[in-house]
Amino acid sequence: MKRISLERMKRGALKFMILSLLQEKPMYVYEIIKSINAKTNGLYKPSTGSIYPILRGLIKQGYVKVEEKDGKKIYSLTEEGRKKFEEIKAEKDLIQNNPVKKKLVDSLFEIGLVIYNNRDKLDDQKVEKILNIIEGCKKNIEEIFKK
């Protein structure tokens, strides 16, 4: 079974958001950051340090091109990038259009949101308790797939 790290999942989500935004129109990095912040209702404002590596990767893969305009770099999707966006969107829609799978994804997101919204109350003891709960949950889920 291929394991995906949380960091890779976050990058994947951010990559999808960037492709989605650039599918709408070409943008500067600052516009991408502002748009992601707006689309997440202020819950997530990526740094340039998380945007630039993804953009470099997308350029290297041929999904995004960069042009200079008034001394600034503006990013836009290539035709290959539009195809990749549609491919990822179709996979995402498989989950979104299935009420049971959507409920699962929404529940996972809500757990993350509860932790994020209470991050100022987290101390080592609470983090340890949460990690133990998550580890137990993960083991139970792995058991389901072994059957």
KETITI-496919 format. One record per residue: residue number from 0; residue in three letters; chain; x, y, z of N, C-alpha, C in turn. Coordinates in steps of 0.001 Angstrom, whole numbers, plus 500000, padded with zeros to 6 digits. Each point is the difference from the previous one (the first is absolute). Layout:
<dokes>
NUM|ALA|A|X|Y|Z|X|Y|Z|X|Y|Z
...
</dokes>
This chain:
<dokes>
0|MET|A|500849|498821|500000|499151|501179|500000|500893|501242|500000
1|LYS|A|499734|500939|499119|500768|501228|499906|499571|500943|501121
2|ARG|A|500943|500460|500798|499706|500906|501104|500290|501428|499548
3|ILE|A|499121|500890|500370|500150|501406|499655|500122|500773|501304
4|SER|A|501014|500836|500110|500190|500777|501213|498995|501154|500046
5|LEU|A|499763|500479|501225|499110|501144|500187|500533|501206|499249
6|GLU|A|501320|500169|500025|500619|501125|499305|499728|499906|498496
7|ARG|A|500084|498789|499458|499738|499803|498573|498528|500265|499692
8|MET|A|499104|499600|500920|498578|500268|499801|499737|501505|499994
9|LYS|A|500653|500736|500925|499814|501445|500046|500507|500638|498718
10|ARG|A|501171|499539|499535|500539|500542|498741|499062|499675|498842
11|GLY|A|499420|498797|500024|499064|499614|498943|498768|500879|499989
12|ALA|A|499487|500308|501190|498829|500878|500096|500358|501406|499524
13|LEU|A|501178|500470|500406|500439|501326|499584|500240|500036|498495
14|LYS|A|500559|498939|499473|500223|499907|498551|498666|500083|499254
15|PHE|A|498997|499279|500508|498686|500038|499362|499407|501404|500066
16|MET|A|500152|500669|501162|499468|501365|500130|500674|500937|499009
17|ILE|A|501311|499859|499855|500733|500865|499068|499552|499730|498568
18|LEU|A|499909|498740|499621|499527|499665|498652|498585|500539|499776
19|SER|A|499161|499866|501007|498619|500469|499904|499947|501512|499780
20|LEU|A|500805|500730|500749|500024|501458|499857|500545|500420|498648
21|LEU|A|501084|499345|499571|500599|500363|498714|499125|499564|498834
22|GLN|A|499124|499039|500238|499061|499586|498962|499005|501135|499744
23|GLU|A|499727|500787|501050|499074|501134|499870|500641|501156|499248
24|LYS|A|501273|500309|500357|500710|501113|499349|501464|499982|500411
25|PRO|A|500885|500606|499191|501405|500129|500397|500097|500881|501252
26|MET|A|500975|499706|500860|500133|500749|501251|501455|500182|500395
27|TYR|A|500216|501038|500789|501267|500204|500683|499952|499178|501291
28|VAL|A|501158|499727|500601|500042|499209|501235|499151|500655|501088
29|TYR|A|500105|501311|500122|499226|500707|501026|498495|499767|499802
30|GLU|A|499550|500007|498750|498584|499745|499711|499608|498570|500383
31|ILE|A|500900|499053|499733|499740|498597|500349|499805|499884|501510
32|ILE|A|500902|500616|500763|499918|499950|501464|498698|500632|500483
33|LYS|A|499686|501184|499494|498759|500677|500402|498772|499173|499646
34|SER|A|499989|499377|498839|498855|499204|499551|499811|498754|500862
35|ILE|A|501099|499329|500354|499905|498816|500856|499489|500405|501372
36|ASN|A|500508|501100|500519|499542|500506|501296|498495|500301|499949
37|ALA|A|499536|500611|498911|498578|500317|499857|499153|498729|499860
38|LYS|A|500469|499041|499194|499237|498764|499780|499898|499134|501249
39|THR|A|500946|500159|500927|499956|499233|501247|499426|500844|501143
40|ASN|A|499353|501097|499630|499395|500903|500986|500990|500439|501073
41|GLY|A|501219|500258|499591|501021|500483|500910|500649|498938|500864
42|LEU|A|499620|498735|499823|500566|498936|500820|501413|499628|499578
43|TYR|A|500327|500234|498745|501326|499616|499518|500541|501077|499082
44|LYS|A|501158|500506|500355|500703|500965|499158|501397|499440|499766
45|PRO|A|500201|499375|498836|501310|499388|499744|501084|501062|499896
46|SER|A|501197|499611|500359|501148|500898|499874|500568|499878|498589
47|THR|A|500797|500975|499633|500677|499903|498698|500922|498788|500001
48|GLY|A|500512|499629|501187|500883|498842|500123|499310|498682|499713
49|SER|A|498664|499967|500085|499283|498777|499630|499467|500077|498568
50|ILE|A|499802|501197|499493|499473|500176|498634|501096|499796|498943
51|TYR|A|501147|500644|500195|501042|499957|498972|500485|498590|499652
52|PRO|A|500252|499121|500986|500446|498653|499620|498957|499243|499169
53|ILE|A|498731|500202|500318|498951|499331|499225|499952|500570|498590
54|LEU|A|500094|501319|499879|500015|500615|498667|501206|499514|499184
55|ARG|A|501165|499919|500647|501186|499497|499280|499765|498582|499492
56|GLY|A|499399|499163|500853|499705|498631|499593|499006|499950|498852
57|LEU|A|498981|500852|500068|498986|500039|498935|500600|500490|498684
58|ILE|A|500928|500936|500096|500691|500486|498796|500858|498876|499417
59|LYS|A|500737|499324|500867|500867|498903|499571|499196|498886|499333
60|GLN|A|498782|499748|500502|499138|498963|499422|499301|500470|498723
61|GLY|A|500108|501288|499693|499382|500530|498793|498539|500396|500181
62|TYR|A|499537|500108|501237|498605|500343|500271|499776|501503|500124
63|VAL|A|501061|500720|500329|499902|501452|500204|501126|500663|499235
64|LYS|A|499705|501184|499480|501048|500805|499372|500051|501340|500731
65|VAL|A|501145|500646|499932|500196|501272|500671|500459|501030|498989
66|GLU|A|499445|501192|500107|500381|501097|499122|500234|501232|500856
67|GLU|A|500849|500890|499530|500234|501262|500704|499055|501045|499427
68|LYS|A|499359|500731|500914|499096|501072|499586|500214|501150|500980
69|ASP|A|500427|501124|499497|500290|501170|500838|501001|499660|501107
70|GLY|A|500992|499179|499668|501029|499637|500963|499583|498959|501020
71|LYS|A|498783|499459|499871|499519|498983|500935|499717|498712|499234
72|LYS|A|500119|498876|500711|499726|498706|499390|498523|499666|500141
73|ILE|A|499398|499658|498873|498595|499595|499999|499942|498547|499521
74|TYR|A|499228|499200|500726|499926|498564|499753|498674|499659|499344
75|SER|A|500052|499073|499034|498777|499551|499331|500129|498528|499642
76|LEU|A|498863|499369|499788|499991|498578|499640|500339|499816|498530
77|THR|A|500710|498928|499741|500221|499571|498620|498819|499097|499635
78|GLU|A|499951|499576|498756|498942|499061|499598|500124|498696|500789
79|GLU|A|501246|499571|500201|500252|498788|500786|499531|500193|501448
80|GLY|A|500181|501215|500522|499552|500325|501351|498488|499956|500129
81|ARG|A|499313|500447|498965|498521|499941|500012|499529|498546|500029
82|LYS|A|500685|499154|499226|499651|498571|499989|500243|499385|501380
83|LYS|A|501128|500344|500615|500332|499460|501322|498978|500460|501034
84|PHE|A|499601|501267|499924|498990|500521|500920|498696|499210|499858
85|GLU|A|499570|499774|498767|498760|499255|499762|500101|498569|500520
86|GLU|A|501184|499400|499852|500223|498634|500482|499885|499945|501536
87|ILE|A|500662|500941|500677|499939|500039|501464|498586|500320|500459
88|LYS|A|499354|500908|499303|498624|500389|500355|499047|498812|499864
89|ALA|A|500185|499201|498960|499149|498818|499801|500170|499011|501155
90|GLU|A|501250|499803|500452|500250|499122|501146|499328|500560|501248
91|LYS|A|500134|501303|500196|499393|500666|501158|498476|499878|499942
92|ASP|A|499440|500134|498806|498544|499913|499830|499460|498615|500328
93|LEU|A|500844|498956|499802|499572|498648|500358|499655|499918|501484
94|ILE|A|500749|500729|500802|499727|500031|501442|498860|500964|500296
95|GLN|A|500048|501179|499431|499000|501032|500297|498593|499583|499583
96|ASN|A|499892|499190|498961|498683|499589|499512|499476|498744|500690
97|ASN|A|500787|499416|500877|499569|498843|500768|499755|500475|501431
98|PRO|A|498731|500057|500451|499695|500570|501318|500743|499337|501154
99|VAL|A|500197|498702|499949|500675|499302|501094|501486|500365|500022
100|LYS|A|500646|499978|498828|501415|500357|499931|500202|501476|500341
101|LYS|A|499082|500841|499563|500088|501431|500310|499896|500220|501504
102|LYS|A|499107|499260|500647|499845|500122|501453|501303|499614|500704
103|LEU|A|500658|498967|499499|501281|499575|500568|501041|501114|499881
104|VAL|A|500148|500545|498808|500977|501065|499773|499645|501229|500833
105|ASP|A|498726|500365|500041|499566|501147|500799|500303|499794|501480
106|SER|A|499786|498778|500484|500281|499702|501416|501478|500159|500312
107|LEU|A|500853|499518|499108|501446|500145|500199|500402|501478|500000
108|PHE|A|499417|500755|499095|500282|501430|499939|499541|500693|501283
109|GLU|A|498812|499635|500486|499464|500612|501215|500875|499702|501216
110|ILE|A|500575|498795|500066|500914|499671|501099|501214|500929|499947
111|GLY|A|500554|500158|498819|501134|500912|499838|499629|501422|500377
112|LEU|A|498799|500413|499648|499530|501350|500300|499831|500208|501508
113|VAL|A|499482|498998|500705|499855|500092|501460|501380|500205|500638
114|ILE|A|500968|499225|499549|501355|500129|500554|500575|501366|499655
115|TYR|A|499830|500422|498750|500527|501297|499570|499356|501139|500788
116|ASN|A|498681|499952|500155|499294|501077|500697|500341|500070|501484
117|ASN|A|500523|498916|500534|500377|499961|501426|501508|499946|500203
118|ARG|A|500746|500355|498977|501461|499895|500048|500614|500807|501138
119|ASP|A|499351|501087|500403|500542|500802|501097|499826|499315|501353
120|LYS|A|499152|498975|500068|499766|499259|501243|500822|498715|500064
121|LEU|A|500753|499724|498948|500778|498758|499959|501237|500103|500880
122|ASP|A|500141|499044|500874|501235|499836|500750|500489|498576|499724
123|ASP|A|501155|499649|500505|500571|498686|499704|499078|498859|500418
124|GLN|A|499327|500167|501132|499117|498944|500504|498805|499785|499063
125|LYS|A|499405|501085|499529|498854|499887|499088|500440|499431|498653
126|VAL|A|501159|500432|499532|500513|499476|498729|500215|498495|500111
127|GLU|A|500582|499565|501105|500246|498568|500216|498685|499217|500005
128|LYS|A|498969|500530|500672|498688|499336|500045|499394|499908|498602
129|ILE|A|500085|501096|499251|499449|500024|498635|500743|499000|499122
130|LEU|A|501326|499971|500109|500795|499064|499206|499645|498555|500326
131|ASN|A|499770|499696|501269|499600|498642|500393|498644|499629|499400
132|ILE|A|499065|500938|500010|498674|499759|499405|500143|499736|498501
133|ILE|A|500784|500838|499345|500182|499865|498548|500697|498685|499662
134|GLU|A|501022|499648|500782|500720|498748|499748|499062|498802|500159
135|GLY|A|499163|500013|501039|499023|498920|500201|499007|499933|498857
136|CYS|A|499547|501155|499567|499059|500076|498883|500640|499448|498727
137|LYS|A|501251|500380|499755|500720|499531|498812|500122|498477|500007
138|LYS|A|500317|499440|501156|500121|498533|500103|498657|499325|499720
139|ASN|A|498921|500559|500532|498668|499439|499748|499650|500045|498515
140|ILE|A|500339|501083|499356|499710|500142|498565|500844|499015|499195
141|GLU|A|501270|499848|500358|500851|499033|499304|499440|498593|500124
142|GLU|A|499420|499667|501147|499380|498691|500207|498824|499775|499038
143|ILE|A|499251|501048|499754|498861|499901|499072|500484|499567|498611
144|PHE|A|501145|500547|499566|500505|499697|498669|500699|498649|499920
145|LYS|A|500324|499424|501131|500632|498678|500019|498973|498891|499809
146|LYS|A|498740|500300|500245|498941|498977|499916|499570|499756|498587
</dokes>
